Amino acid sequence: MSVPEIITVNSESLEATIRDLLPSQAGFGSELQASNVITPIIDLTATAEGSVLPTHLATALSFGSQTAFDVENTTTVLANSAGFYRIFGTASTRAGSPTFAGSASFSMSDGSTSKIIWGYRIATGADTTQLISYDFNVFLPAGHSVSATSATAETDLIGSIRQLATVTGTTTVPSGFVSE
């Protein structure tokens, strides 16, 4: 016959996570324990984090949660508040001469330097039109921004940007969502 064994787990990072996920338990107990007994587990992580909405549903689009953009022949700042964002849409460009080449891009800036994170360029050619879709996520720490650039009047970036989570990772639920 096996005897259950309980041991103390000394881990500041595990204790900090429990304090973060269960703020009502902060200061309650000072030791984590582990057991060699099989115990059924109910995952309350989403509720403990303050959300009852599964992650894949929390990223849903809603009228009030996204900002549409249409960038043509200019650069537009899409977001400059810290957090996690989803950027999606289409890029199109048309060329009317053998010497024309259009381009579009997304870049991130820390306030002094910019880096292109997604780019699109059409090859030169007579009467050529191209369309491509994009869908990616970015993280902006404080003081950073993300911009869309269309280099010519013949190049368009049309899409939406939606904040997925705050800078601390707290999920931003779709506008209008009402939890129980």
C-alpha positions in Angstrom: 0.0 0.0 0.0 1.3 3.4 -1.0 1.3 6.3 1.4 0.6 9.8 0.0 3.6 12.0 0.1 3.3 15.8 0.4 6.4 18.0 -0.2 6.9 21.8 0.0 7.7 23.6 -3.3 10.0 26.6 -2.9 9.5 28.8 -5.9 9.1 32.6 -5.8 8.0 32.6 -9.5 5.2 30.1 -8.8 4.1 32.0 -5.7 4.1 35.3 -7.6 2.0 33.7 -10.4 -0.6 32.5 -7.8 -0.7 36.0 -6.2 -1.2 37.5 -9.7 -3.9 35.0 -10.8 -5.7 34.9 -7.4 -5.4 38.4 -5.9 -8.0 37.5 -3.2 -5.5 34.9 -2.0 -2.5 37.2 -1.7 -0.8 36.6 1.5 -2.8 33.5 2.2 -0.4 30.7 3.1 3.3 31.0 2.5 4.1 27.6 1.0 3.2 25.7 -2.1 2.8 22.0 -1.7 2.9 19.1 -4.1 1.5 15.6 -3.7 2.1 12.3 -5.4 -1.6 11.6 -5.2 -3.6 11.9 -8.5 -6.1 14.7 -8.0 -8.7 15.8 -10.5 -8.1 19.4 -11.6 -10.6 22.0 -12.7 -8.8 24.8 -14.7 -10.0 28.1 -13.4 -7.2 30.1 -15.1 -9.4 32.2 -17.3 -11.8 33.1 -14.5 -8.9 33.8 -12.1 -7.4 36.2 -14.7 -10.7 38.0 -14.9 -12.1 36.6 -18.1 -14.7 34.0 -18.7 -14.3 34.3 -22.5 -12.0 31.8 -24.2 -9.0 33.4 -26.0 -10.1 32.6 -29.5 -13.5 34.3 -28.9 -11.9 37.3 -27.1 -10.1 38.1 -30.4 -13.4 38.3 -32.3 -14.2 41.5 -34.3 -16.9 43.8 -33.2 -18.0 47.2 -34.5 -16.7 49.1 -31.5 -13.5 47.2 -31.0 -11.6 47.8 -34.2 -10.4 50.9 -36.1 -10.6 50.7 -39.9 -7.9 52.4 -42.0 -7.4 53.2 -45.7 -3.8 54.4 -46.3 -2.9 55.7 -49.8 0.2 57.8 -50.7 1.0 58.6 -47.0 2.1 57.2 -43.7 -0.5 56.8 -40.9 0.1 55.9 -37.3 -2.2 53.1 -36.5 -1.5 52.7 -32.7 0.8 54.4 -30.2 -0.6 53.0 -26.9 1.1 50.1 -25.2 -0.5 46.7 -25.7 -1.0 43.8 -28.1 -2.7 44.5 -31.5 -4.0 42.6 -34.5 -3.6 44.2 -37.9 -5.3 42.7 -40.9 -6.6 43.6 -44.3 -5.4 43.8 -47.9 -2.7 45.6 -49.9 -3.3 46.4 -53.5 -1.2 48.3 -56.1 -1.5 49.0 -59.8 1.1 49.9 -62.3 0.4 51.7 -65.5 3.9 51.8 -67.1 6.9 49.5 -67.4 9.0 51.7 -65.1 6.5 52.1 -62.2 6.8 50.0 -59.0 4.5 50.5 -56.1 5.1 49.5 -52.4 3.4 49.4 -49.1 4.7 48.6 -45.6 4.0 48.4 -41.9 6.7 49.6 -39.5 7.3 49.9 -35.8 9.0 52.8 -34.1 10.6 53.3 -30.7 10.4 57.0 -31.1 13.8 57.4 -32.8 14.2 54.4 -35.1 11.7 52.6 -37.4 11.8 49.0 -38.6 9.7 47.6 -41.4 7.8 44.5 -40.1 5.8 43.8 -43.2 6.4 45.0 -46.8 4.9 44.6 -50.2 6.2 45.7 -53.6 4.8 45.3 -57.1 7.2 44.5 -59.9 7.3 46.9 -62.8 5.1 46.1 -65.7 2.5 47.6 -68.0 -1.1 47.6 -66.6 -0.4 45.3 -63.7 -2.6 45.0 -60.6 -1.8 42.9 -57.5 -3.6 42.2 -54.3 -2.3 40.5 -51.2 -3.8 40.0 -47.7 -2.0 40.4 -44.4 -2.9 39.4 -40.8 -0.4 39.7 -38.0 -0.1 40.7 -34.3 2.3 43.2 -32.8 3.3 44.2 -29.2 3.9 47.8 -28.4 5.7 48.7 -25.2 5.3 52.2 -23.8 6.6 54.9 -26.2 6.4 52.6 -29.3 4.1 52.9 -32.3 3.0 51.0 -35.4 2.4 52.8 -38.8 1.2 51.9 -42.3 2.9 53.4 -45.3 1.7 53.6 -48.9 4.5 55.0 -51.2 2.2 56.0 -54.1 -1.3 57.0 -54.9 -1.6 53.7 -56.8 -0.9 51.6 -53.6 -3.6 51.1 -50.9 -3.5 49.4 -47.5 -7.0 48.8 -46.4 -7.8 47.0 -43.1 -8.5 47.2 -39.4 -6.5 47.2 -36.2 -7.8 45.8 -33.0 -6.3 45.8 -29.5 -6.1 42.2 -28.3 -4.7 42.8 -24.8 -3.3 45.5 -22.6 0.5 45.9 -22.0 0.2 43.5 -19.0 -1.6 40.9 -21.1 -5.1 41.4 -19.8 -7.4 40.4 -22.6 -9.4 43.1 -24.3 -12.8 41.6 -25.0 -14.9 42.6 -28.0 -17.0 45.8 -27.5 -20.5 45.0 -26.3 -19.5 41.6 -24.7 -21.3 41.2 -21.4 -20.1 38.4 -19.0 -22.4 36.7 -16.6 
